[in-house]
């Protein structure tokens, strides 16, 4: 009896040592179980969408005064008139943001989109998860959860969020900031899982400027309900097309812009090259386009009513040539 107890004790100690050893290995190699690439079937297939930010100032003008700018309902008509497949409606164009819109307003928007044959490809909110203030991060997580509920009501499959800028004095503490971002996004993705909405982080030239930085966050969050909103104009690298291709396995939505080198970029987006990258990746989903006003440009000089249809035509031509 005593001998058996001694042997059992020894075996338990050995088991504890072995278990501890493997736990250490797993911690060191945590990426072994990190989020895999999205599984896709059937080859690449894309549809067009309009990101409402293209009409940013006009939508804000209308919120401030109903006789100015353009309303969300009028934006839907514009999308239908120009044969978009969908609209990506950012949360802050609903009057009262960040307070969520009423069910009446959500349902009216959803009904009108349906009548016009438009899908709602996504929505989005402003967040700053790189913030060193934990209370501010908690507030942003709460905001995302509230708007995930709005996304459910809209029928939007994806909600767009941002990492935000690195705080002052944290420039050399990237790992710490990455922990802030990851912890917040994990909580958002878990809520998205419960509600059936994918959370997408957009590379925005802030904390996330390269493909590797985006993928690092995706791997750390490690959720099938989390991915990357590919902003083709906000990879601050020598050749953004390389970064675009690198993040494609984790792409859940897009921001297709007129230049991969910011609004005032030195050259227009090489749409045939972009479509080849997307097609090769097997991506199936929406390609929301976004035209932007160049900073410092006169308000009257930027006219999305002209620029958006022109850019959409170029995008559709590139899609047709690549997917023929």
C-alpha positions in Angstrom: 0.0 0.0 0.0 2.7 2.5 1.0 4.8 1.5 -2.0 1.8 2.1 -4.3 1.2 5.5 -2.8 4.9 6.5 -3.3 4.8 5.3 -7.0 1.5 7.2 -7.5 3.0 10.3 -6.0 6.1 10.0 -8.2 3.9 9.5 -11.3 1.8 12.5 -10.4 5.0 14.6 -10.0 6.3 13.4 -13.3 2.9 14.1 -15.0 3.0 17.7 -13.5 6.5 18.3 -14.8 5.6 17.0 -18.3 2.4 19.0 -18.4 4.3 22.1 -17.3 6.9 21.5 -20.0 4.2 21.2 -22.7 2.4 24.3 -21.5 5.6 26.3 -21.8 6.2 25.0 -25.3 2.6 25.9 -26.2 3.1 29.4 -24.8 6.3 29.9 -26.7 4.7 28.6 -29.9 1.2 30.1 -29.5 1.0 30.8 -33.2 0.8 27.1 -33.8 -2.9 27.3 -33.0 -3.5 30.9 -34.3 -6.2 31.8 -36.8 -5.8 30.0 -40.2 -6.6 31.5 -43.5 -10.2 31.7 -44.4 -11.4 28.5 -46.2 -13.0 29.5 -49.6 -14.5 27.4 -52.3 -15.7 27.9 -55.9 -13.0 30.3 -57.0 -13.0 34.1 -56.6 -16.2 36.0 -57.1 -16.6 39.7 -56.4 -19.5 42.3 -56.2 -19.3 46.1 -56.0 -20.3 48.2 -53.1 -20.1 51.9 -52.2 -18.5 52.9 -49.0 -20.6 55.8 -47.7 -17.4 57.7 -46.7 -17.1 58.8 -50.3 -20.0 61.1 -49.5 -18.7 62.0 -46.0 -19.1 65.8 -46.1 -22.4 65.7 -47.8 -23.8 63.2 -45.4 -22.6 65.2 -42.4 -24.1 68.4 -44.0 -27.4 66.7 -44.2 -27.3 65.6 -40.5 -26.6 69.2 -39.6 -29.3 70.6 -41.9 -31.9 68.5 -43.7 -32.0 70.9 -46.7 -28.3 70.4 -47.4 -26.0 67.6 -48.5 -27.4 64.1 -49.1 -29.5 61.8 -46.9 -28.9 58.1 -46.4 -32.0 57.4 -48.4 -30.8 59.5 -51.2 -27.4 57.7 -51.1 -29.3 54.4 -51.6 -30.9 55.9 -54.7 -27.5 57.0 -56.0 -26.2 53.4 -55.5 -29.2 52.0 -57.4 -28.9 54.5 -60.2 -25.3 53.6 -60.7 -25.9 49.8 -60.4 -23.9 49.1 -57.3 -24.6 45.7 -55.8 -24.4 46.9 -52.2 -23.7 49.8 -49.9 -21.4 49.9 -46.9 -23.0 52.3 -44.5 -20.7 53.7 -41.8 -22.4 54.1 -38.4 -21.6 57.8 -38.0 -23.9 58.7 -40.9 -27.0 57.7 -38.8 -28.1 60.9 -37.0 -27.3 60.7 -33.3 -24.2 58.6 -33.6 -22.6 57.2 -31.4 -26.1 56.5 -30.0 -27.6 53.7 -32.0 -30.4 54.5 -34.3 -34.0 53.5 -33.5 -35.4 50.3 -34.9 -37.7 52.5 -37.0 -34.7 54.2 -38.7 -32.8 50.9 -39.1 -35.8 49.2 -40.6 -36.6 52.1 -43.0 -33.0 52.0 -44.3 -33.1 48.2 -44.7 -36.5 48.3 -46.4 -35.4 51.0 -48.9 -32.2 49.1 -49.7 -34.1 46.0 -50.4 -36.6 47.8 -52.6 -33.6 49.2 -54.6 -32.0 45.7 -54.9 -29.1 46.6 -52.7 -27.3 44.5 -50.2 -25.8 46.0 -47.1 -22.2 44.8 -47.2 -21.1 46.2 -43.9 -21.0 49.0 -41.4 -18.4 50.5 -39.2 -17.6 52.6 -36.1 -14.6 54.7 -34.9 -12.5 53.0 -32.3 -9.1 53.6 -30.7 -8.0 50.3 -29.1 -4.3 51.4 -29.0 -5.3 53.9 -26.4 -3.3 53.5 -23.1 -6.4 54.5 -21.1 -8.2 51.2 -20.2 -11.4 53.0 -19.5 -11.4 54.5 -23.0 -10.8 51.1 -24.5 -13.6 49.6 -22.5 -15.9 52.4 -23.8 -14.9 51.5 -27.4 -15.6 47.8 -26.9 -19.0 48.7 -25.6 -19.6 50.9 -28.7 -18.6 48.0 -31.0 -21.0 45.6 -29.2 -23.8 48.1 -29.5 -23.2 48.5 -33.2 -22.8 44.8 -33.7 -26.4 44.7 -32.6 -27.2 47.3 -35.2 -25.4 45.3 -37.8 -27.6 42.3 -37.0 -30.7 44.4 -37.5 -29.4 45.8 -40.8 -28.3 42.4 -42.0 -24.7 43.6 -42.4 -22.3 40.7 -42.1 -19.2 42.7 -41.2 -18.5 45.6 -38.8 -15.3 47.7 -39.4 -13.1 48.9 -36.5 -9.8 50.6 -36.1 -6.7 50.0 -34.0 -6.0 53.7 -33.7 -2.7 55.7 -33.3 0.1 54.6 -31.0 -0.2 56.9 -27.9 2.5 59.5 -27.2 5.5 58.0 -25.3 4.5 54.5 -26.4 6.5 54.6 -29.7 9.0 52.1 -28.4 6.4 50.0 -26.5 4.7 48.3 -29.5 4.2 45.0 -27.7 2.3 46.6 -24.9 0.1 48.5 -27.3 -0.5 45.3 -29.3 -1.8 43.7 -26.1 -4.2 46.6 -25.6 -5.5 46.2 -29.2 -5.7 42.4 -29.1 -7.5 42.2 -25.7 -10.2 44.6 -27.0 -10.6 42.9 -30.3 -10.9 39.5 -28.7 -13.8 40.7 -26.7 -15.4 42.3 -29.8 -14.9 39.1 -31.8 -16.4 37.0 -29.1 -19.5 39.1 -29.1 -19.6 39.1 -32.9 -19.6 35.3 -32.7 -22.6 35.3 -30.4 -24.5 37.7 -32.7 -23.3 36.4 -36.1 -21.3 39.4 -37.2 -17.7 39.3 -38.3 -15.4 42.0 -36.8 -12.9 43.4 -39.3 -9.9 45.5 -38.4 -8.9 48.0 -41.1 -5.3 48.9 -41.7 -5.6 52.6 -41.5 -2.1 54.0 -41.5 -2.2 54.1 -37.7 -1.0 51.2 -35.5 -1.4 49.0 -38.5 0.7 50.1 -41.5 2.0 46.8 -43.0 0.7 43.4 -43.8 2.8 41.7 -41.2 1.4 44.0 -38.5 -2.1 43.2 -39.5 -1.5 39.4 -39.6 0.2 39.6 -36.2 -3.1 41.0 -34.8 -5.3 38.4 -36.6 -3.1 35.6 -35.3 -3.3 37.0 -31.7 -7.1 37.5 -31.7 -7.4 34.0 -33.2 -11.1 33.9 -34.0 -13.0 32.8 -37.1 -15.2 35.8 -36.4 -12.3 38.3 -37.0 -10.4 39.3 -40.1 -8.9 42.2 -42.1 -10.7 45.0 -43.9 -8.2 45.5 -46.7 -7.6 49.2 -47.2 -5.5 49.3 -50.3 -4.6 52.9 -49.8 -3.2 52.6 -46.3 -0.3 50.2 -46.4 2.7 52.5 -45.8 5.2 50.4 -47.6 7.3 50.6 -50.8 5.0 48.4 -52.8 1.5 48.2 -51.2 0.4 45.5 -53.7 2.8 43.0 -52.0 1.1 43.8 -48.7 -2.4 43.5 -50.2 -1.6 40.0 -51.5 -0.1 39.0 -48.2 -3.2 39.8 -46.2 -5.7 38.3 -48.7 -6.0 35.0 -46.8 -7.6 36.9 -43.9 -9.7 39.5 -46.0 -13.3 39.9 -44.9 -14.0 43.1 -46.8 -12.3 45.9 -48.7 -11.7 49.6 -49.2 -10.8 50.0 -52.9 -9.4 53.5 -53.4 -8.2 55.5 -56.4 -4.6 55.2 -55.3 -2.6 52.8 -53.2 -0.5 55.7 -52.1 -3.2 57.7 -50.2 -5.7 60.1 -51.9 -3.0 62.4 -53.2 -0.9 59.5 -54.3 1.5 59.9 -57.2 -0.2 57.3 -59.3 -3.6 55.7 -59.8 -4.5 52.3 -58.5 -3.4 49.6 -61.0 -6.8 47.9 -61.1 -5.8 45.1 -63.4 -3.0 44.1 -61.0 -5.3 44.5 -58.0 -7.9 42.2 -59.6 -5.3 39.6 -60.4 -4.3 39.5 -56.8 -7.9 39.2 -55.6 -8.7 36.5 -58.1 -5.6 34.4 -57.3 -6.5 34.6 -53.6 -10.0 33.0 -54.1 -11.6 35.9 -52.3 -15.4 35.8 -52.5 -17.2 39.0 -51.4 -17.7 42.7 -51.8 -15.3 45.3 -53.1 -16.6 48.6 -51.6 -15.0 51.5 -53.4 -14.1 54.8 -51.7 -13.2 58.1 -53.3 -11.7 60.7 -51.0 -11.3 64.5 -50.8 -7.7 65.5 -50.8 -6.7 67.4 -47.7 -6.6 71.1 -48.3 -8.7 70.8 -51.5 -11.6 73.2 -51.8 -14.9 71.8 -50.7 -16.5 72.5 -54.1 -13.6 70.8 -56.0 -14.5 67.3 -54.7 -17.7 66.0 -56.3 -18.5 62.3 -55.5 -21.5 62.4 -57.8 -18.9 62.6 -60.6 -15.9 60.8 -59.2 -17.7 57.8 -57.8 -19.4 56.7 -61.1 -16.2 57.3 -63.0 -14.1 55.1 -60.6 -16.9 52.5 -60.5 -16.7 52.2 -64.2 -13.0 51.6 -64.1 -13.4 49.0 -61.3 -16.1 47.1 -63.2 -14.0 47.1 -66.4 -11.1 45.6 -64.5 -13.4 43.0 -62.9 -14.8 42.1 -66.3 -11.4 41.7 -67.9 -10.0 39.6 -65.0 -13.1 37.4 -64.5 -14.1 36.8 -68.1 
